[in-house]
Amino acid sequence: MEARASLYSLVLLLTPVRPVSVGATVGHQVHVAFLHTVRAVAPDLAEALHAQGRARPFTVSPLQGVPRARDGRVLLSPEHTYWLRLSLLDAALYAHFMEYFLDPARRPLLRVGRGELLVREILSTPGAHPWSGHTTWAVLAQVEPADRLGLHFVTPTAFSLGTRSWGKQTLPLPVPELVFSSLARTWNLWAPPELHVDRSAVERFACEGVVVAGMRNGQTRMLQFKHAPQTGFVGQVFYDIKEQDGEMARVLNGLAEFAFYAGVGMKTAMGMGMVRPLRRQREGGASK
């Protein structure tokens, strides 16, 4: 088992330097700010991340704790603290990101759109914040299986089904095979080769042996990106594993825990698909 963490979920506590109005959907701007931060200490790595297209070992959240939007914008005040969450699937990326903020000669600023946000604190330990934590690939690969899985889709989640003659086709629904195939794809991109899973088998099993057992507060929401709006699903979804396959049940349980770090679906590096597992939750009960 790996001795050091390989996957990280960081919560940045932020205060604007001065009052500023920013777009209500700033996930793409946080994405740019993150790459700018990495570029300051590791320019080659930043360029590589930029060139990787959809296959990026990080996710970002929209800015959290903001007031209600007016005309698509929110006003940030220096008197309030806001936060956003970054997840990193690579220990080297984590080291470079932290290097930027640990430099005493550099003011810890994050520029989001027109806003200069002072980074007051970075939370990374489990329990410090509901969205902070770290783990290893080996721990996720050895999750104890259960026959019911719960996932809370916190930010709009959708799946790309390819490009048609009329444009890109997406599906904003938590279909089991799409959810777990997405997670298996990301897992195989960044996990150690010896821990890779059979993505085709995962997708087939999720399609034939997993059902949506319940849903709570399910709805669609829209995020406004630079070029076009994107609709996605939010809410709590409960999946029952019906087929008797202990190994595949273990894989799906590990992928469900992995969702906390990897996100689900498209544009996870721009604020979509932010997910947390509802550990051992039953439809009528409270999560642990």
C-alpha positions as CSV (number, residue, x, y, z in Angstrom):
1,M,0.0,0.0,0.0
2,E,1.2,3.5,-0.8
3,A,2.5,5.3,2.3
4,R,1.8,8.8,1.0
5,A,-1.3,10.4,-0.3
6,S,-1.7,10.5,-4.1
7,L,-5.1,12.2,-4.4
8,Y,-6.0,15.5,-2.7
9,S,-9.0,17.7,-2.2
10,L,-8.1,21.2,-1.2
11,V,-10.4,24.0,0.1
12,L,-9.2,27.5,-0.4
13,L,-10.6,30.2,1.9
14,L,-10.6,33.5,0.0
15,T,-11.2,37.2,0.7
16,P,-11.3,39.7,-2.2
17,V,-8.7,42.5,-1.9
18,R,-11.4,45.0,-2.8
19,P,-15.1,44.9,-3.7
20,V,-15.6,43.3,-7.1
21,S,-18.3,41.9,-9.4
22,V,-17.6,38.5,-11.0
23,G,-19.7,36.2,-13.2
24,A,-22.0,33.9,-11.2
25,T,-20.5,30.9,-13.1
26,V,-16.7,31.3,-12.7
27,G,-15.6,27.7,-13.1
28,H,-13.8,28.4,-16.3
29,Q,-12.1,31.4,-14.7
30,V,-11.0,29.3,-11.7
31,H,-9.6,26.8,-14.2
32,V,-7.5,29.6,-15.8
33,A,-6.4,30.8,-12.3
34,F,-5.3,27.3,-11.4
35,L,-3.1,26.9,-14.5
36,H,-1.7,30.4,-13.9
37,T,-0.6,29.3,-10.4
38,V,1.0,26.2,-11.7
39,R,2.7,28.1,-14.5
40,A,4.5,30.4,-12.0
41,V,6.4,27.4,-10.5
42,A,6.3,24.8,-13.2
43,P,5.7,26.3,-16.7
44,D,6.3,23.0,-18.6
45,L,3.7,21.2,-16.4
46,A,1.2,24.0,-16.9
47,E,1.5,23.8,-20.7
48,A,1.2,20.1,-20.6
49,L,-2.0,20.4,-18.5
50,H,-3.4,22.9,-20.9
51,A,-2.7,20.7,-23.9
52,Q,-4.3,17.6,-22.3
53,G,-7.8,18.5,-23.4
54,R,-10.5,16.7,-21.4
55,A,-8.0,14.4,-19.7
56,R,-6.8,16.6,-16.8
57,P,-5.7,15.3,-13.4
58,F,-7.6,18.1,-11.5
59,T,-11.1,19.5,-10.9
60,V,-12.3,22.9,-9.8
61,S,-15.5,24.0,-8.2
62,P,-17.5,27.2,-8.7
63,L,-16.8,29.9,-6.1
64,Q,-18.8,29.0,-3.0
65,G,-20.5,31.1,-0.3
66,V,-21.4,33.9,-2.8
67,P,-24.6,36.0,-2.6
68,R,-27.5,35.5,-4.9
69,A,-26.7,36.4,-8.5
70,R,-28.2,39.5,-10.1
71,D,-28.1,39.7,-13.9
72,G,-25.7,36.8,-14.0
73,R,-23.1,38.4,-11.6
74,V,-22.3,38.3,-7.9
75,L,-20.7,41.1,-5.8
76,L,-17.8,40.0,-3.6
77,S,-17.0,41.9,-0.5
78,P,-13.7,42.1,1.4
79,E,-15.7,41.7,4.6
80,H,-16.7,38.1,3.7
81,T,-14.8,34.9,3.2
82,Y,-15.6,32.7,0.2
83,W,-14.2,29.3,-0.8
84,L,-13.6,27.1,-3.7
85,R,-12.4,23.5,-3.9
86,L,-9.7,21.9,-6.1
87,S,-9.0,18.2,-6.4
88,L,-5.7,16.9,-7.6
89,L,-5.1,13.3,-8.8
90,D,-1.3,13.6,-8.9
91,A,1.1,14.1,-6.0
92,A,3.5,16.1,-8.1
93,L,0.8,18.5,-9.2
94,Y,-0.1,19.0,-5.5
95,A,3.5,19.7,-4.6
96,H,3.8,22.4,-7.3
97,F,0.6,24.0,-6.4
98,M,1.5,24.2,-2.7
99,E,5.0,25.5,-3.7
100,Y,3.4,28.6,-5.1
101,F,1.5,29.5,-1.9
102,L,4.3,28.5,0.5
103,D,6.8,31.0,-1.0
104,P,7.1,33.8,1.6
105,A,8.1,36.2,-1.1
106,R,4.9,35.9,-3.0
107,R,1.6,37.3,-2.0
108,P,-0.9,34.5,-2.1
109,L,-3.4,35.8,-4.6
110,L,-5.7,34.0,-6.9
111,R,-7.1,36.1,-9.8
112,V,-10.6,35.1,-10.9
113,G,-11.9,37.2,-13.7
114,R,-11.5,40.8,-12.5
115,G,-11.2,39.8,-8.9
116,E,-8.0,39.5,-6.8
117,L,-8.7,37.0,-4.1
118,L,-6.4,36.7,-1.2
119,V,-5.9,33.0,-0.2
120,R,-6.3,33.1,3.6
121,E,-5.9,29.4,4.2
122,I,-5.7,26.1,2.3
123,L,-7.4,23.2,4.0
124,S,-6.3,19.7,3.0
125,T,-6.8,17.3,5.9
126,P,-9.9,15.1,6.3
127,G,-12.4,16.7,8.7
128,A,-11.0,20.3,8.3
129,H,-13.8,21.0,5.9
130,P,-16.6,18.8,4.3
131,W,-14.8,19.0,1.0
132,S,-11.1,18.6,2.1
133,G,-9.2,15.4,2.4
134,H,-6.6,13.1,0.9
135,T,-6.2,9.4,0.2
136,T,-4.3,6.9,-1.9
137,W,-5.2,4.8,-4.9
138,A,-4.6,1.6,-2.9
139,V,-7.1,2.7,-0.2
140,L,-9.7,3.4,-2.9
141,A,-9.0,0.0,-4.5
142,Q,-9.8,-1.8,-1.2
143,V,-13.1,-0.2,-0.3
144,E,-15.4,-2.6,1.5
145,P,-18.3,-3.4,-1.0
146,A,-21.9,-2.6,-0.3
147,D,-25.0,-3.4,-2.4
148,R,-26.3,0.2,-2.3
149,L,-24.3,3.3,-3.3
150,G,-25.3,6.9,-2.9
151,L,-23.9,9.8,-4.9
152,H,-24.7,13.5,-4.3
153,F,-24.3,15.4,-7.5
154,V,-23.6,18.9,-6.1
155,T,-22.8,20.9,-9.3
156,P,-24.5,20.3,-12.7
157,T,-23.4,17.0,-14.2
158,A,-23.8,15.9,-17.8
159,F,-22.2,13.4,-20.2
160,S,-20.9,14.1,-23.7
161,L,-22.4,11.6,-26.3
162,G,-20.4,13.0,-29.2
163,T,-20.8,15.5,-31.9
164,R,-23.7,15.3,-34.4
165,S,-24.4,17.3,-37.5
166,W,-26.4,19.8,-35.4
167,G,-23.8,20.1,-32.6
168,K,-22.7,18.4,-29.4
169,Q,-25.1,15.9,-27.8
170,T,-25.1,15.7,-24.0
171,L,-27.2,13.9,-21.5
172,P,-27.9,15.5,-18.1
173,L,-29.1,12.3,-16.4
174,P,-27.3,10.0,-13.7
175,V,-27.5,6.8,-15.8
176,P,-25.5,4.1,-14.0
177,E,-23.4,3.0,-17.0
178,L,-22.5,6.6,-17.9
179,V,-21.6,7.5,-14.3
180,F,-19.4,4.5,-13.6
181,S,-17.9,4.4,-17.1
182,S,-16.9,8.0,-16.6
183,L,-15.3,7.2,-13.3
184,A,-13.5,4.1,-14.7
185,R,-12.1,6.2,-17.6
186,T,-10.6,8.8,-15.2
187,W,-9.4,6.1,-12.8
188,N,-7.4,4.3,-15.6
189,L,-5.9,7.6,-16.8
190,W,-4.2,8.4,-13.5
191,A,-4.2,5.3,-11.2
192,P,-1.1,3.0,-11.1
193,P,-1.3,0.5,-14.0
194,E,-1.5,-2.5,-11.6
195,L,-4.8,-1.0,-10.2
196,H,-6.4,-0.4,-13.6
197,V,-10.0,-1.7,-14.1
198,D,-11.7,-3.1,-17.1
199,R,-13.8,-0.1,-18.2
200,S,-15.8,-2.0,-20.7
201,A,-16.7,-4.6,-18.1
202,V,-17.6,-1.8,-15.6
203,E,-19.9,-0.1,-18.1
204,R,-21.6,-3.4,-19.1
205,F,-22.1,-4.4,-15.4
206,A,-23.5,-1.0,-14.5
207,C,-25.9,-1.3,-17.5
208,E,-27.1,-4.8,-16.8
209,G,-26.7,-5.2,-13.0
210,V,-27.2,-1.7,-11.4
211,V,-30.5,0.2,-11.0
212,V,-31.4,3.6,-9.8
213,A,-33.2,2.7,-6.5
214,G,-34.1,6.3,-5.4
215,M,-33.5,9.9,-6.0
216,R,-33.8,13.0,-3.8
217,N,-34.0,16.7,-4.9
218,G,-33.2,15.7,-8.5
219,Q,-33.4,18.6,-11.0
220,T,-31.5,20.2,-13.8
221,R,-29.6,23.4,-13.6
222,M,-27.8,25.5,-16.1
223,L,-24.2,26.9,-15.9
224,Q,-23.3,29.8,-18.2
225,F,-19.8,29.3,-19.7
226,K,-17.9,31.7,-21.9
227,H,-19.4,30.5,-25.2
228,A,-22.6,28.7,-24.3
229,P,-24.8,27.6,-21.4
230,Q,-24.6,24.0,-20.2
231,T,-27.4,22.0,-18.5
232,G,-26.6,19.4,-15.9
233,F,-28.2,17.2,-13.3
234,V,-28.0,17.8,-9.5
235,G,-29.4,15.8,-6.6
236,Q,-28.9,12.7,-4.6
237,V,-29.1,9.4,-6.4
238,F,-29.1,5.9,-4.9
239,Y,-27.9,2.9,-6.9
240,D,-28.6,-0.8,-6.1
241,I,-26.2,-3.5,-7.3
242,K,-28.5,-6.4,-8.3
243,E,-26.1,-8.8,-9.9
244,Q,-24.1,-11.1,-7.6
245,D,-20.5,-10.3,-8.5
246,G,-18.3,-9.5,-5.4
247,E,-15.3,-8.3,-7.4
248,M,-17.4,-6.0,-9.6
249,A,-19.2,-4.7,-6.5
250,R,-15.9,-3.9,-4.9
251,V,-14.8,-2.0,-8.1
252,L,-18.0,0.1,-8.2
253,N,-17.8,0.9,-4.5
254,G,-14.2,2.1,-5.0
255,L,-15.2,4.2,-8.0
256,A,-18.0,5.7,-6.0
257,E,-15.5,6.9,-3.3
258,F,-13.2,8.0,-6.1
259,A,-16.0,10.4,-7.4
260,F,-15.1,12.7,-4.5
261,Y,-11.8,13.4,-6.1
262,A,-12.4,12.8,-9.8
263,G,-15.8,14.3,-10.4
264,V,-18.2,12.8,-12.9
265,G,-18.9,13.5,-16.5
266,M,-17.9,16.5,-18.6
267,K,-16.1,19.8,-17.8
268,T,-15.1,18.7,-14.3
269,A,-12.1,21.0,-14.7
270,M,-14.5,23.9,-15.1
271,G,-16.9,23.4,-12.2
272,M,-19.2,20.7,-13.4
273,G,-19.7,17.2,-12.0
274,M,-18.7,17.9,-8.4
275,V,-19.8,14.8,-6.5
276,R,-19.5,13.4,-3.0
277,P,-20.4,9.8,-2.0
278,L,-23.2,9.2,0.5
279,R,-21.4,6.6,2.5
280,R,-23.4,3.5,3.4
281,Q,-26.6,5.6,3.1
282,R,-30.0,4.1,2.8
283,E,-32.7,6.0,0.9
284,G,-34.6,6.9,4.1
285,G,-31.6,7.4,6.4
286,A,-28.8,9.9,7.0
287,S,-25.3,9.6,5.6
288,K,-22.5,8.7,7.9
